[in-house]
Amino acid sequence: MSDETGARQVGAPDGNLVLDLFVLDQRMGALLDAALGPTGVRPAEYAVYSQLGAGPLTPTQLCDRLGVSRSTMTGHLAALQRRGDTERVPDPRDGRSYRVELTASGRERLEACRPHFRAALARLVHHLGGDTTAHREMVRAVDAAAARAIADLLHESAEPR
């Protein structure tokens, strides 16, 4: 992650925004690994627990909320299910579908993870100066721009040559 001087690539003159964001993603993963390590829950799994903590969701809803593929979500859900932390319940709006909800042990695990996550978040917010409103707005803008760039590329690749 570092060159021989220990400097990271983020903001380097020979870099670019996409590479900076890739490296930042690695840093955020390391932050959450450090925070959640004692719990045995991986950061991506915690993201699923946190979404299910608000109530049952379909796998598709989880994919949409977390921006992951169906196959990636299937792996995360399998890990939670192996722990006995989730169960499938019928979707009352669509008999062909199901929702995933936390079991009692899943809610306990989420509650055990939350202080670790919140400690990491508090440290990050502290080092950002306390108010993250502008930072979060920038992240939303980058996310929206990336979605438009993906749509452009997909549209271009679908056009006959």
KEZAPA-965012 format. One record per residue: residue in one letter; x, y, z of N, C-alpha, C in turn. Coordinates in Angstrom, 2 decimals, m for minus. Layout:
REM residues N
ATOM   residuo      n_xx      n_yy      n_zz     ca_xx     ca_yy     ca_zz      c_xx      c_yy      c_zz
ATOM         A         X         Y         Z         X         Y         Z         X         Y         Z
...
REM end
This chain:
REM residues 161
ATOM   residuo      n_xx      n_yy      n_zz     ca_xx     ca_yy     ca_zz      c_xx      c_yy      c_zz
ATOM         M      0.81     m1.20      0.00      0.00      0.00      0.00      0.85      1.26      0.00
ATOM         S      2.11      1.14      0.30      2.99      2.30      0.36      4.19      2.07     m0.53
ATOM         D      4.80      3.16     m0.99      6.05      3.02     m1.73      7.21      2.97     m0.74
ATOM         E      8.45      3.00     m1.23      9.60      2.86     m0.33      9.71      3.99      0.69
ATOM         T      9.07      5.12      0.46      9.12      6.22      1.43      7.98      6.13      2.44
ATOM         G      7.07      5.18      2.24      5.94      5.05      3.13      4.76      5.92      2.73
ATOM         A      4.90      6.70      1.66      3.81      7.57      1.22      2.76      6.74      0.48
ATOM         R      1.51      7.06      0.73      0.43      6.37      0.02      0.15      7.10     m1.29
ATOM         Q     m0.52      6.43     m2.17     m0.80      6.94     m3.50     m1.81      8.08     m3.51
ATOM         V     m2.70      8.17     m2.51     m3.77      9.16     m2.52     m3.21     10.56     m2.71
ATOM         G     m3.70     11.25     m3.72     m3.29     12.62     m3.99     m1.95     12.76     m4.68
ATOM         A     m1.32     11.66     m5.03      0.00     11.73     m5.68     m0.14     12.37     m7.06
ATOM         P      0.87     13.13     m7.47      0.80     13.81     m8.77      0.61     12.85     m9.95
ATOM         D      1.13     11.63     m9.82      1.00     10.68    m10.93     m0.26      9.82    m10.81
ATOM         G     m1.15     10.16     m9.90     m2.36      9.38     m9.69     m3.57     10.00    m10.37
ATOM         N     m4.74      9.55     m9.95     m6.00     10.09    m10.46     m7.09      9.80     m9.44
ATOM         L     m8.24     10.37     m9.64     m9.33     10.26     m8.67     m9.75      8.81     m8.44
ATOM         V     m9.86      8.03     m9.50    m10.30      6.65     m9.34     m9.29      5.86     m8.51
ATOM         L     m8.01      6.03     m8.79     m6.99      5.34     m8.01     m7.00      5.82     m6.56
ATOM         D     m7.16      7.12     m6.36     m7.24      7.65     m4.99     m8.39      7.00     m4.22
ATOM         L     m9.54      6.87     m4.87    m10.69      6.27     m4.20    m10.48      4.79     m3.93
ATOM         F     m9.80      4.10     m4.85     m9.46      2.69     m4.62     m8.59      2.56     m3.37
ATOM         V     m7.56      3.38     m3.28     m6.66      3.32     m2.13     m7.40      3.71     m0.85
ATOM         L     m8.27      4.71     m0.94     m9.07      5.11      0.22     m9.97      3.96      0.68
ATOM         D    m10.55      3.23     m0.27    m11.37      2.08      0.07    m10.55      1.06      0.87
ATOM         Q     m9.31      0.86      0.49     m8.44     m0.05      1.25     m8.20      0.47      2.66
ATOM         R     m8.02      1.77      2.80     m7.80      2.38      4.12     m9.05      2.22      4.99
ATOM         M    m10.22      2.45      4.42    m11.45      2.29      5.20    m11.63      0.84      5.63
ATOM         G    m11.27     m0.09      4.74    m11.33     m1.51      5.11    m10.41     m1.82      6.28
ATOM         A     m9.21     m1.23      6.25     m8.26     m1.45      7.34     m8.78     m0.85      8.64
ATOM         L     m9.41      0.33      8.57     m9.99      0.95      9.76    m11.06      0.05     10.37
ATOM         L    m11.94     m0.46      9.53    m13.02     m1.31     10.04    m12.51     m2.67     10.48
ATOM         D    m11.50     m3.20      9.79    m10.88     m4.46     10.24    m10.32     m4.28     11.65
ATOM         A     m9.61     m3.16     11.86     m9.03     m2.90     13.18    m10.11     m2.76     14.25
ATOM         A    m11.19     m2.08     13.90    m12.27     m1.85     14.87    m13.04     m3.12     15.17
ATOM         L    m13.40     m3.86     14.12    m14.28     m5.02     14.29    m13.53     m6.32     14.55
ATOM         G    m12.21     m6.30     14.44    m11.42     m7.51     14.62    m11.78     m8.32     15.85
ATOM         P    m11.90     m7.69     17.02    m12.22     m8.46     18.23    m13.59     m9.15     18.18
ATOM         T    m14.47     m8.72     17.30    m15.82     m9.29     17.25    m15.90    m10.53     16.37
ATOM         G    m14.91    m10.71     15.48    m14.97    m11.83     14.53    m15.87    m11.57     13.34
ATOM         V    m16.42    m10.37     13.25    m17.29    m10.00     12.15    m16.49     m9.15     11.16
ATOM         R    m16.52     m9.55      9.89    m15.83     m8.79      8.86    m16.61     m7.51      8.55
ATOM         P    m15.91     m6.46      8.10    m16.59     m5.19      7.81    m17.78     m5.33      6.86
ATOM         A    m17.63     m6.10      5.80    m18.74     m6.26      4.85    m19.94     m6.95      5.51
ATOM         E    m19.66     m7.89      6.40    m20.74     m8.54      7.13    m21.42     m7.56      8.08
ATOM         Y    m20.62     m6.72      8.73    m21.21     m5.71      9.62    m22.16     m4.81      8.85
ATOM         A    m21.80     m4.46      7.62    m22.68     m3.62      6.81    m24.04     m4.30      6.63
ATOM         V    m24.03     m5.62      6.42    m25.29     m6.36      6.26    m26.05     m6.38      7.59
ATOM         Y    m25.34     m6.70      8.68    m26.00     m6.68     10.00    m26.65     m5.31     10.25
ATOM         S    m25.92     m4.24      9.95    m26.45     m2.91     10.24    m27.71     m2.62      9.45
ATOM         Q    m27.78     m3.06      8.20    m28.98     m2.84      7.41    m30.14     m3.68      7.94
ATOM         L    m29.86     m4.92      8.29    m30.91     m5.79      8.81    m31.34     m5.39     10.21
ATOM         G    m30.51     m4.63     10.91    m30.87     m4.15     12.24    m32.09     m3.25     12.22
ATOM         A    m32.36     m2.62     11.07    m33.53     m1.75     10.93    m34.78     m2.54     10.57
ATOM         G    m34.62     m3.81     10.20    m35.78     m4.63      9.84    m35.46     m5.54      8.67
ATOM         P    m36.34     m6.50      8.42    m36.11     m7.47      7.35    m36.04     m6.81      5.97
ATOM         L    m35.18     m7.35      5.13    m35.02     m6.86      3.76    m34.84     m8.04      2.83
ATOM         T    m35.20     m7.86      1.57    m34.92     m8.89      0.58    m33.44     m8.82      0.21
ATOM         P    m32.89     m9.91     m0.30    m31.51     m9.86     m0.76    m31.29     m8.76     m1.81
ATOM         T    m32.25     m8.55     m2.68    m32.13     m7.49     m3.69    m32.06     m6.12     m3.04
ATOM         Q    m32.88     m5.89     m2.02    m32.83     m4.61     m1.31    m31.46     m4.41     m0.65
ATOM         L    m30.93     m5.48     m0.08    m29.60     m5.39      0.54    m28.54     m5.07     m0.52
ATOM         C    m28.62     m5.72     m1.67    m27.67     m5.44     m2.76    m27.75     m3.98     m3.16
ATOM         D    m28.95     m3.48     m3.34    m29.13     m2.08     m3.75    m28.59     m1.12     m2.71
ATOM         R    m28.89     m1.36     m1.45    m28.46     m0.45     m0.38    m26.94     m0.42     m0.22
ATOM         L    m26.31     m1.59     m0.39    m24.88     m1.68     m0.13    m24.03     m1.64     m1.40
ATOM         G    m24.68     m1.64     m2.55    m23.95     m1.52     m3.81    m23.10     m2.73     m4.14
ATOM         V    m23.58     m3.91     m3.80    m22.83     m5.13     m4.10    m23.64     m6.03     m5.03
ATOM         S    m22.93     m6.95     m5.68    m23.58     m7.88     m6.59    m24.37     m8.94     m5.82
ATOM         R    m25.24     m9.59     m6.53    m26.05    m10.66     m5.92    m25.15    m11.78     m5.38
ATOM         S    m24.12    m12.15     m6.16    m23.24    m13.24     m5.71    m22.46    m12.84     m4.46
ATOM         T    m22.03    m11.60     m4.38    m21.33    m11.13     m3.19    m22.27    m11.16     m1.99
ATOM         M    m23.50    m10.69     m2.17    m24.46    m10.70     m1.07    m24.78    m12.12     m0.63
ATOM         T    m24.87    m13.03     m1.58    m25.14    m14.43     m1.23    m24.06    m14.95     m0.29
ATOM         G    m22.80    m14.61     m0.55    m21.72    m15.02      0.33    m21.83    m14.42      1.72
ATOM         H    m22.15    m13.13      1.78    m22.31    m12.48      3.09    m23.46    m13.11      3.87
ATOM         L    m24.58    m13.32      3.20    m25.74    m13.89      3.88    m25.46    m15.32      4.34
ATOM         A    m24.70    m16.07      3.55    m24.35    m17.44      3.95    m23.52    m17.42      5.23
ATOM         A    m22.59    m16.48      5.35    m21.77    m16.38      6.56    m22.64    m16.06      7.78
ATOM         L    m23.57    m15.13      7.62    m24.46    m14.78      8.73    m25.36    m15.96      9.10
ATOM         Q    m25.82    m16.67      8.09    m26.71    m17.80      8.33    m25.96    m18.94      9.03
ATOM         R    m24.70    m19.18      8.64    m23.90    m20.22      9.30    m23.74    m19.95     10.80
ATOM         R    m23.71    m18.69     11.16    m23.61    m18.32     12.58    m24.96    m18.45     13.29
ATOM         G    m26.02    m18.66     12.53    m27.36    m18.69     13.12    m27.92    m17.31     13.37
ATOM         D    m27.38    m16.31     12.67    m27.75    m14.93     12.93    m28.85    m14.38     12.04
ATOM         T    m29.24    m15.13     11.03    m30.34    m14.69     10.15    m31.28    m15.85      9.88
ATOM         E    m32.47    m15.47      9.44    m33.42    m16.46      8.95    m34.20    m15.85      7.81
ATOM         R    m34.69    m16.73      6.96    m35.52    m16.30      5.83    m36.98    m16.31      6.27
ATOM         V    m37.69    m15.25      5.91    m39.12    m15.18      6.18    m39.82    m14.82      4.88
ATOM         P    m41.05    m15.30      4.69    m41.76    m14.97      3.46    m41.93    m13.45      3.31
ATOM         D    m41.85    m12.98      2.08    m42.09    m11.56      1.80    m43.60    m11.39      1.64
ATOM         P    m44.24    m10.63      2.54    m45.70    m10.50      2.47    m46.19     m9.80      1.19
ATOM         R    m45.30     m9.06      0.52    m45.71     m8.37     m0.70    m45.52     m9.21     m1.94
ATOM         D    m44.71    m10.29     m1.84    m44.40    m11.11     m3.01    m44.16    m12.54     m2.54
ATOM         G    m45.14    m13.39     m2.77    m45.06    m14.77     m2.31    m43.92    m15.56     m2.92
ATOM         R    m43.35    m15.08     m4.02    m42.23    m15.78     m4.66    m40.90    m15.41     m4.03
ATOM         S    m40.89    m14.39     m3.19    m39.65    m13.86     m2.65    m39.60    m14.08     m1.14
ATOM         Y    m38.47    m13.77     m0.57    m38.31    m13.85      0.87    m37.53    m12.64      1.36
ATOM         R    m37.64    m12.41      2.63    m36.84    m11.37      3.28    m35.91    m12.05      4.28
ATOM         V    m34.84    m11.38      4.58    m33.88    m11.88      5.56    m34.03    m11.02      6.80
ATOM         E    m34.08    m11.67      7.95    m34.15    m10.91      9.20    m33.16    m11.48     10.20
ATOM         L    m32.75    m10.64     11.12    m31.84    m11.09     12.17    m32.58    m11.93     13.18
ATOM         T    m31.93    m12.99     13.64    m32.44    m13.78     14.75    m32.04    m13.07     16.05
ATOM         A    m32.44    m13.62     17.17    m32.04    m13.03     18.45    m30.51    m12.99     18.56
ATOM         S    m29.85    m14.07     18.14    m28.38    m14.07     18.22    m27.79    m13.07     17.24
ATOM         G    m28.44    m12.85     16.10    m27.97    m11.84     15.15    m28.08    m10.44     15.71
ATOM         R    m29.18    m10.16     16.41    m29.34     m8.85     17.04    m28.30     m8.66     18.15
ATOM         E    m28.02     m9.74     18.89    m26.99     m9.66     19.94    m25.62     m9.38     19.33
ATOM         R    m25.31    m10.05     18.21    m24.01     m9.84     17.57    m23.91     m8.40     17.04
ATOM         L    m24.99     m7.91     16.43    m24.99     m6.52     15.96    m24.73     m5.57     17.12
ATOM         E    m25.41     m5.77     18.23    m25.23     m4.90     19.40    m23.81     m5.01     19.96
ATOM         A    m23.20     m6.19     19.87    m21.82     m6.36     20.34    m20.84     m5.64     19.41
ATOM         C    m21.16     m5.55     18.12    m20.28     m4.90     17.13    m20.41     m3.38     17.15
ATOM         R    m21.58     m2.89     17.46    m21.83     m1.45     17.34    m20.84     m0.57     18.10
ATOM         P    m20.48     m0.87     19.34    m19.52      0.01     20.03    m18.16      0.06     19.31
ATOM         H    m17.75     m1.05     18.73    m16.48     m1.10     17.99    m16.57     m0.23     16.74
ATOM         F    m17.68     m0.35     16.02    m17.87      0.47     14.83    m17.95      1.95     15.20
ATOM         R    m18.74      2.24     16.23    m18.91      3.65     16.64    m17.60      4.27     17.11
ATOM         A    m16.74      3.48     17.74    m15.44      4.00     18.16    m14.59      4.38     16.95
ATOM         A    m14.61      3.52     15.92    m13.86      3.84     14.70    m14.43      5.07     14.03
ATOM         L    m15.75      5.14     13.96    m16.39      6.31     13.35    m16.06      7.58     14.12
ATOM         A    m16.11      7.51     15.43    m15.81      8.69     16.25    m14.38      9.17     16.03
ATOM         R    m13.45      8.24     15.93    m12.06      8.63     15.69    m11.90      9.28     14.33
ATOM         L    m12.56      8.70     13.32    m12.48      9.26     11.97    m13.08     10.66     11.95
ATOM         V    m14.25     10.82     12.53    m14.92     12.13     12.57    m14.04     13.14     13.31
ATOM         H    m13.43     12.72     14.40    m12.53     13.61     15.14    m11.40     14.11     14.23
ATOM         H    m10.79     13.19     13.50     m9.66     13.56     12.64    m10.10     14.35     11.40
ATOM         L    m11.38     14.32     11.10    m11.91     15.14     10.00    m12.33     16.52     10.50
ATOM         G    m12.30     16.74     11.77    m12.63     18.06     12.30    m14.00     18.15     12.92
ATOM         G    m14.71     17.04     13.03    m15.97     17.04     13.76    m17.22     17.07     12.92
ATOM         D    m17.30     17.92     11.94    m18.50     18.02     11.11    m18.24     17.34      9.77
ATOM         T    m18.99     16.27      9.52    m18.77     15.51      8.28    m19.79     15.83      7.19
ATOM         T    m20.60     16.84      7.37    m21.64     17.16      6.39    m21.05     17.38      5.00
ATOM         A    m20.04     18.20      4.89    m19.44     18.48      3.58    m18.76     17.24      3.01
ATOM         H    m18.13     16.45      3.86    m17.48     15.22      3.40    m18.51     14.24      2.84
ATOM         R    m19.61     14.08      3.56    m20.64     13.15      3.11    m21.30     13.64      1.83
ATOM         E    m21.46     14.94      1.69    m22.02     15.48      0.44    m21.08     15.20     m0.72
ATOM         M    m19.78     15.34     m0.50    m18.81     15.04     m1.55    m18.87     13.56     m1.94
ATOM         V    m18.99     12.69     m0.95    m19.10     11.25     m1.23    m20.35     10.97     m2.06
ATOM         R    m21.46     11.61     m1.70    m22.70     11.44     m2.49    m22.51     11.92     m3.93
ATOM         A    m21.83     13.03     m4.10    m21.59     13.56     m5.45    m20.70     12.61     m6.26
ATOM         V    m19.67     12.07     m5.64    m18.79     11.11     m6.34    m19.58      9.86     m6.69
ATOM         D    m20.41      9.38     m5.78    m21.23      8.19     m6.05    m22.16      8.43     m7.24
ATOM         A    m22.82      9.59     m7.26    m23.74      9.91     m8.36    m22.98     10.03     m9.68
ATOM         A    m21.83     10.66     m9.66    m21.02     10.81    m10.88    m20.56      9.44    m11.37
ATOM         A    m20.16      8.56    m10.45    m19.73      7.22    m10.84    m20.89      6.44    m11.45
ATOM         A    m22.09      6.58    m10.89    m23.26      5.90    m11.46    m23.53      6.38    m12.87
ATOM         R    m23.41      7.69    m13.10    m23.62      8.22    m14.46    m22.53      7.74    m15.40
ATOM         A    m21.29      7.67    m14.93    m20.19      7.19    m15.77    m20.39      5.73    m16.15
ATOM         I    m20.87      4.91    m15.20    m21.16      3.51    m15.49    m22.25      3.42    m16.56
ATOM         A    m23.32      4.19    m16.39    m24.41      4.18    m17.37    m23.90      4.58    m18.74
ATOM         D    m23.04      5.60    m18.81    m22.47      6.02    m20.08    m21.69      4.89    m20.73
ATOM         L    m20.83      4.25    m19.95    m20.00      3.18    m20.50    m20.84      2.00    m20.96
ATOM         L    m21.85      1.65    m20.19    m22.72      0.54    m20.59    m23.50      0.88    m21.85
ATOM         H    m23.95      2.12    m21.94    m24.67      2.56    m23.14    m23.76      2.52    m24.37
ATOM         E    m22.55      3.02    m24.21    m21.59      3.01    m25.32    m21.24      1.60    m25.76
ATOM         S    m21.09      0.69    m24.81    m20.72     m0.68    m25.18    m21.87     m1.42    m25.84
ATOM         A    m23.11     m0.96    m25.62    m24.27     m1.60    m26.24    m24.54     m1.07    m27.65
ATOM         E    m23.95      0.06    m28.00    m24.16      0.63    m29.34    m23.41     m0.19    m30.38
ATOM         P    m24.06     m0.41    m31.53    m23.37     m1.15    m32.60    m22.19     m0.32    m33.12
ATOM         R    m21.16     m1.01    m33.52    m19.96     m0.33    m34.02    m19.89     m0.38    m35.50
REM end
